[in-house]
Each structure stands twice: as C-alpha cells, then as structure tokens.
C-alpha cells in the first residue's frame, strides 16, 4: 500500500511545496521519481566530492614527485575547497537562469574535464590550477543536490531528506581515501583522477533524464558579478595571506597587503550584498532566528571535518610510515559509521529540537579530538581508527539537524539561497580548517624543534648515550671516524624533528578539541523549539527596494 507521503497525487501539501517541473516529473514517473531524483543527487555529490578527500592520501607522494613542501602541497586541498566555496554562491542564480538540469550536467562535465587535466598536469602549479577548476565546478553540485532533495520531500520529512543526502556526502570521505590509497600503492598517484570519471558519466546520464529544465520563460535576472568578484578577492587573499605569513613572516609587505585587502573586500562584500537588488548571498537570511548560530556551527563543522580528514592520514604516512592504502583505510570505517548515523539523526531532526542532537554531536567530536591528542609513533592502527570513528559519530549527529534547523524556516523560493549559503559557510570552514591546521602544524613543529634542539647538549646524558651507540654501530660497519660523527648527529637531528612533528600533531588535535568545546555556545543559541517555516522574506534588500 502506497503511503500518502509517497504518493504526490494523494498528497496536496507535497504538491503545494514543489515546483511545476517537479510535479510534472512525479506525474511522468510516479512515486518512484522521488528515489530517481535522490539517486541522481547522491551520485553527483559522490562524483564531485571524491577528489576533495582522496587527494589527502596522495599529498606525500605528490610532495616527493614535485619536490615541494607541505605548505605548498596543502593548496591542492585548500584551493579545491576555496573555489567550491565561491561558486556555491552562484548556484541559486544558475538554477533560476538555466534550470536544474543544465546546471547539473554542465558542472559535472566541467569537473570531468578537470579530472583529465589532473592526469597529465606537468607541474605543481598546473595541478593546483586543475584542482581549483574542479573545485569551481564541484561548488555548484552540493547545494544543487540539496535543493533537489528538498524539492521531492515534503516539509515534515526534510530531516529525513538531509539524512539521506548526508549519506551520499559522506560516502566520498569514506571510500575516497581507501580507493585512492589502493590505486597509489598499485599504480601511481595520477590515477586517482580516474576514480570519479565513471561516476561522472553516469551522473550526467541520470541528470539528463530525471532533472528539470528552467521553470520560467521570462528574462534572466542580472548576475551579481560585483559580489562574486569581492568574495573571490576575500577568500583568495585571506588564504594566501595566512599561508605566506607563515613562510615569509607576518610583517612582510606582501603578507600585510593580502590581509588588509581581505578585510577591505569582506567589508565591501557585506555592504554591497545589503544594497544590491539581486544579491549573490542573501545576508538577511542570517537575521532569521536561529540561522546565524546554526551557520556558526556549520562553519566549525566544516573545519573539523576537513581539518581532521587532512591531519589523520598525513600523521599515519609521515610519522608512522604507513602506506597510502593504510592511511585511506583509517577513514573508511569512520565514513561508514557516519552513513549509519545520518539517517537516524535525520529522523530525529524531524521529531525533536535540533539543539539536542547538535550539542551532543559537537561534544562527541570534541571527545574524539581529545583522544587523538595522545597519538604517537607507536599508537596502534585499530586504536586510532576507533578514536576517529567516535568523532564521526558526533559529526553524523550534527549535519542533518543543523541543515534541517536552518532551512526548515525558509519559504520554498529561498531554499536555493539558503542551501547555497549553508554550503558556502561549511566549505569556507573546510578551507580555513585545512589552511589553519597546516599553518598551526608547521608553527608547532618549529616550536618543538627549537625547544628539543636546545636541550641536545653535552650535559644531556640520554643524548650522549644515543650518539655513542650510533657511532659504535657505524664503527662496526667500517665507516671512518669523521663520518661516524656526522652520520650520528644527522640521525639525532632526524629524531628531534620527528619528535617535534609528532608533538605538533598532538597540539593540532588539541586545538580542534577546544574549538569544538567553544562551539557548544552557538549550538545552545539555536534554540530548543522545533523550527517552523516562515511566510516569506522579500527578495530585494530594503535599500534596493527604496
């Protein structure tokens, strides 16, 4: 027996909340259309999100192939996230101007072209450009997939929709690093760019068949090119300024120029979006009760998800000497755990106050990061996997509830704006999470390295015993006395560096712990009441309306 919720013809509320194009698709394919649309949205998300995490296990290989350091290699992840963050804001205009089908298919096609470019990139600069290009295409897909889910599910099942959508989102970080590690160990890091191509081709076929065309025949709205330029300048200059400040020093002219430019462009962007007739980012969304604290939690969620996904595989490969496959397998059980938690927390979001599962989830992830502060070179793989799984349980409780809490209050015509804003905030958090954790890791490594080096003196009994032991082993191997001393001191220097590096990883997880503890404050401010849809928000800003 078909339930009313699954039968659009028998459920007027569903039809009232959907667009004419969606209603026509339900009439064409019947109740099964909902799941056709869900499969299309999830496959598109999976295809474009795979490279966002699979690159993390390839970073050590890429560093060796191009002879670069971690500070430059992290742009492979940060550049992707930064570009996707910017283009997410163009999603609402693209959907209105060209329709869901065209936007989806065009973005996937551009992403596939970027994958082919990554396979043949001759230099690190070209590879970073390819990643930025892919990120720009991927930025259109995630909010578009969320919009599709909201269109085919009625308001009282949108928590469930977010749970299903989140399963698709999490499959990428669950499968990507493991598959990437397997490919890297068996073939080469370049072949990781083949992973998403089969999924992309299938997603294009499904999108052509099941997604809707442009809903209106009227003229297209003007695009906020000024807003896009300002937010692009802000994101680029703040990330470059933070990275170069670590390398060159914070008082260098170029670094100061970047940081000042980022502040000015952010202020100009906020002012412009408040006065322009058709804003790129609907800032008045943040005036809705509960939306601003939900956005703060979303930002930290992105920072924690991408920051921890960046740190954990890097620790296994650089400190413990694990293979790329082992580093990828660390995240697979955690990802599948999130996939199990998402539908449960999504169902909870439809029935209880979102504040409760959000606060519980934030606290659980903070506990996971606190446990990871104990990592060292001898930490068993299974123990570290369990610690990561605990964190993913917490994140699995947060995402569906935070999405339902922020979007449930919006009228249908602002769902696209709201989903774009949510994903913009989350991806911005992810870009900052990777960038700042990489900077913090480098700073703490230098700090501990200086401290440990200063203690390696003739008065340090343990140091002198180690040098004698190494020199004795080298003497037995037949090395000259002068060579023995040089090699022994070189070995000591490596030990000091790796000890400092390990301690820096601990401090990085400690930082994430406190960030999530402090996030309990905005999580509490979301409110205990279940969100109810508001009637409307004007499309034009008050200043523009005048």
CORHU-V432885 format. One record per residue. N is the residue number from 1. PHI is phi in degrees with one decimal (* if undefined). NEAR is the number of other C-alpha atoms within 12 Angstrom. Layout:
n phi near
N PHI NEAR
N PHI NEAR
This chain:
n phi near
1 * 6
2 -84.6 13
3 -74.7 11
4 -63.4 17
5 -64.6 24
6 -95.1 25
7 -111.6 26
8 -64.5 33
9 -68.6 22
10 -99.4 18
11 -130.8 21
12 -53.4 16
13 -58.7 21
14 -64.7 31
15 -65.1 29
16 -69.1 21
17 -92.3 27
18 -104.9 32
19 -79.9 27
20 -58.4 20
21 -63.8 25
22 -65.8 38
23 -60.4 31
24 -65.5 23
25 -66.4 29
26 -62.1 33
27 -66.0 19
28 -77.8 19
29 -106.5 20
30 80.1 22
31 -57.6 28
32 -67.3 21
33 -59.4 31
34 -53.8 34
35 -81.4 27
36 -63.4 29
37 -66.2 41
38 -61.7 37
39 -62.7 30
40 -63.8 42
41 -63.0 49
42 -67.3 42
43 -68.4 40
44 -63.0 52
45 -64.0 45
46 -63.4 40
47 -64.0 48
48 -90.0 53
49 -90.7 47
50 -54.2 42
51 -66.8 48
52 -65.2 54
53 -114.4 53
54 -65.3 49
55 -66.0 51
56 -63.8 49
57 -79.6 51
58 -93.7 45
59 -58.5 43
60 -59.0 36
61 -66.1 30
62 -67.3 33
63 -58.8 26
64 -71.2 15
65 -66.9 20
66 -103.8 20
67 65.2 16
68 -118.4 20
69 -96.3 21
70 -62.9 34
71 -62.0 33
72 -84.7 30
73 -65.8 36
74 -65.8 47
75 -67.6 45
76 -63.2 44
77 -89.6 46
78 -65.3 49
79 -62.4 43
80 -61.0 47
81 -68.0 50
82 -63.4 50
83 -65.1 42
84 -67.1 44
85 -61.7 45
86 -67.9 42
87 -73.0 44
88 -55.9 46
89 -70.6 47
90 -85.9 47
91 -61.0 47
92 -61.2 42
93 -68.0 35
94 -60.0 37
95 -63.9 40
96 -68.6 30
97 -82.3 24
98 -124.7 26
99 96.2 32
100 -65.1 42
101 -61.6 38
102 -61.8 30
103 -60.7 39
104 -64.2 47
105 -66.8 38
106 -64.2 30
107 -65.3 42
108 -64.4 47
109 -63.4 35
110 -62.8 31
111 -62.3 44
112 -65.7 37
113 -61.0 25
114 -62.3 35
115 -62.0 38
116 -65.6 25
117 -62.8 27
118 -64.1 36
119 -68.2 24
120 -119.3 20
121 -58.3 24
122 -83.2 17
123 -142.8 19
124 -67.5 26
125 -64.2 19
126 -67.1 20
127 -66.4 35
128 -63.6 31
129 -60.4 27
130 -61.1 35
131 -64.9 44
132 -64.9 36
133 -60.9 36
134 -63.3 44
135 -61.6 43
136 -62.5 37
137 -70.8 43
138 -65.4 52
139 -62.1 49
140 -80.6 50
141 -81.5 56
142 -61.8 49
143 -66.0 50
144 -66.5 53
145 -63.1 51
146 -64.7 48
147 -62.1 45
148 -59.2 47
149 -62.6 42
150 -69.7 44
151 -70.9 43
152 -97.7 49
153 -111.8 42
154 -69.2 31
155 -55.3 34
156 -78.6 28
157 -122.3 29
158 -75.1 44
159 -63.2 43
160 -62.1 34
161 -59.8 45
162 -67.0 54
163 -64.9 41
164 -67.5 40
165 -60.4 44
166 -64.4 48
167 -59.8 40
168 -64.3 38
169 -64.3 41
170 -81.7 47
171 -64.0 39
172 -64.8 40
173 -67.4 46
174 -77.3 39
175 -94.5 38
176 -55.7 44
177 -60.2 47
178 -68.5 37
179 -63.8 40
180 -62.3 45
181 -61.4 40
182 -63.0 27
183 -67.1 28
184 -63.8 34
185 -67.5 25
186 -87.3 16
187 -122.6 17
188 -160.9 21
189 -63.4 36
190 -63.8 31
191 -74.9 29
192 -66.6 40
193 -76.1 41
194 -82.7 33
195 -55.2 38
196 -85.5 39
197 -62.7 31
198 -60.4 21
199 -63.7 32
200 -63.0 39
201 -65.2 28
202 -66.5 25
203 -62.7 39
204 -62.6 33
205 -63.3 25
206 -66.6 28
207 -62.8 38
208 -62.6 25
209 -85.0 23
210 -109.0 34
211 -92.8 43
212 -92.9 38
213 -82.5 28
214 -60.1 25
215 -77.1 25
216 -119.9 18
217 -103.9 12
218 -74.3 10
219 -66.1 11
220 -77.6 17
221 -64.7 21
222 -68.8 18
223 -92.8 24
224 -82.5 27
225 -65.3 24
226 -63.6 24
227 -62.3 35
228 -64.0 31
229 -64.1 24
230 -66.4 29
231 -70.0 39
232 -65.7 31
233 -62.8 30
234 -61.3 33
235 -62.2 40
236 -65.6 36
237 -70.3 30
238 -69.1 34
239 -71.6 39
240 -65.2 37
241 -61.1 34
242 -66.0 38
243 -68.2 39
244 -69.4 29
245 -62.5 29
246 -68.1 28
247 -84.0 24
248 -93.2 17
249 111.8 16
250 -76.4 20
251 -102.2 18
252 -66.4 17
253 -59.7 16
254 -63.5 22
255 -64.9 25
256 -61.7 23
257 -60.5 23
258 -62.4 28
259 -67.4 29
260 -66.4 23
261 -61.7 28
262 -63.5 27
263 -65.4 24
264 -66.3 21
265 -67.3 29
266 -65.8 26
267 -62.6 19
268 -65.8 23
269 -62.9 32
270 -61.4 25
271 -62.0 23
272 -64.5 29
273 -67.2 34
274 -80.5 27
275 -110.3 27
276 -71.9 29
277 -68.0 24
278 -120.1 31
279 -71.5 37
280 -68.5 43
281 -122.6 47
282 -75.5 42
283 -65.6 35
284 -69.5 28
285 -59.6 38
286 -75.1 26
287 -87.1 17
288 -70.9 28
289 -55.2 27
290 87.8 35
291 -73.0 35
292 -62.8 30
293 -64.3 32
294 -64.1 46
295 -65.8 42
296 -62.9 34
297 -65.7 44
298 -61.6 43
299 -61.0 37
300 -68.3 45
301 -56.5 50
302 -62.6 36
303 -63.2 38
304 -69.2 49
305 -64.1 51
306 -77.6 44
307 -63.9 45
308 -70.4 48
309 -67.2 45
310 -76.7 50
311 -73.5 49
312 -61.7 48
313 -64.2 44
314 -63.3 42
315 -62.7 44
316 -60.6 37
317 -79.6 29
318 -93.0 29
319 -97.5 31
320 -90.6 27
321 72.5 20
322 -75.3 27
323 -79.5 31
324 -61.6 42
325 -64.3 32
326 -62.8 32
327 -62.6 47
328 -68.7 43
329 -65.0 35
330 -59.3 43
331 -91.1 51
332 -65.5 35
333 -60.6 31
334 -64.3 40
335 -64.9 41
336 -66.9 31
337 -63.0 30
338 -61.4 42
339 -62.7 37
340 -76.2 28
341 -73.0 36
342 -55.2 41
343 -62.3 34
344 -66.4 30
345 -69.0 43
346 -64.4 40
347 -65.8 27
348 -62.6 35
349 -64.3 42
350 -82.5 33
351 -120.4 24
352 -125.9 22
353 -60.0 29
354 -65.4 41
355 -61.6 40
356 -63.8 30
357 -64.8 39
358 -65.8 46
359 -66.4 37
360 -63.8 29
361 -63.9 38
362 -61.2 45
363 -65.0 35
364 -66.5 30
365 -67.1 42
366 -60.3 39
367 -62.5 32
368 -60.8 38
369 -64.0 43
370 -63.2 30
371 -66.2 28
372 -71.2 38
373 -68.7 31
374 -95.9 25
375 -66.3 35
376 -151.1 29
377 -64.8 25
378 -103.5 17
379 -63.3 22
380 -61.2 18
381 -58.8 27
382 -64.2 18
383 -63.5 19
384 -64.8 35
385 -62.2 31
386 -64.0 26
387 -62.2 34
388 -68.4 44
389 -59.8 38
390 -57.8 34
391 -63.6 44
392 -70.8 44
393 -62.0 39
394 -63.7 41
395 -64.9 50
396 -64.7 47
397 -78.9 45
398 -80.9 52
399 -61.7 55
400 -61.4 49
401 -67.9 50
402 -70.4 57
403 -69.8 53
404 -64.6 54
405 -64.5 51
406 -85.3 49
407 -89.6 48
408 -65.5 39
409 -84.1 32
410 -90.9 36
411 -68.6 28
412 -58.1 31
413 -71.6 27
414 -111.1 34
415 -62.2 40
416 -63.4 42
417 -61.9 40
418 -65.2 44
419 -67.3 47
420 -63.8 44
421 -65.1 46
422 -60.3 49
423 -69.5 48
424 -59.2 43
425 -65.6 41
426 -66.1 39
427 -67.7 47
428 -61.5 48
429 -60.6 35
430 -63.6 39
431 -63.1 47
432 -67.3 42
433 -60.0 41
434 -67.4 47
435 -62.3 45
436 -72.9 39
437 -67.4 44
438 -64.8 42
439 -65.6 34
440 -62.7 34
441 -61.7 39
442 -66.6 32
443 -64.5 27
444 -69.5 30
445 -62.2 29
446 -64.2 25
447 -61.0 22
448 -70.2 26
449 -63.7 28
450 -64.3 19
451 -66.5 18
452 -70.1 25
453 -63.2 24
454 -64.1 16
455 -89.4 18
456 -87.1 23
457 -119.5 17
458 -65.4 14
459 -82.7 11
460 -86.6 15
461 -61.0 13
462 -62.3 15
463 -63.8 25
464 -66.3 20
465 -64.1 18
466 -63.2 22
467 -63.3 28
468 -65.6 23
469 -63.4 21
470 -64.6 26
471 -62.5 28
472 -63.7 21
473 -64.5 19
474 -69.7 22
475 -65.2 19
476 -64.1 13
477 -80.8 13
478 93.1 13
479 -78.7 18
480 -62.3 16
481 -62.8 19
482 -62.9 14
483 -67.2 18
484 -58.1 24
485 -64.0 24
486 -64.4 18
487 -67.2 24
488 -63.4 28
489 -68.7 25
490 -64.5 17
491 -63.5 22
492 -62.1 30
493 -61.3 23
494 -65.2 18
495 -63.5 23
496 -61.8 27
497 -63.3 27
498 -67.7 27
499 -65.2 30
500 -63.2 30
501 -62.4 37
502 -64.0 38
503 -64.2 34
504 -66.7 35
505 -62.0 44
506 -59.8 34
507 -65.3 33
508 -65.0 39
509 -69.0 42
510 -64.0 31
511 -61.7 29
512 -60.4 42
513 -57.9 32
514 -71.6 25
515 -61.4 31
516 -74.8 41
517 -62.0 30
518 -68.3 20
519 -69.6 34
520 -61.2 33
521 -67.2 23
522 -63.8 28
523 -62.3 40
524 -66.9 29
525 -75.6 25
526 -62.0 36
527 104.4 26
528 -93.0 20
529 -79.8 20
530 -69.8 28
531 -67.3 34
532 -118.8 22
533 -62.6 24
534 -89.6 20
535 -71.2 14
536 -167.9 17
537 -127.6 25
538 -60.1 22
539 -72.2 26
540 -102.4 24
541 -71.5 24
542 -56.2 19
543 -66.5 17
544 -70.2 17
545 -65.3 13
546 -68.8 9
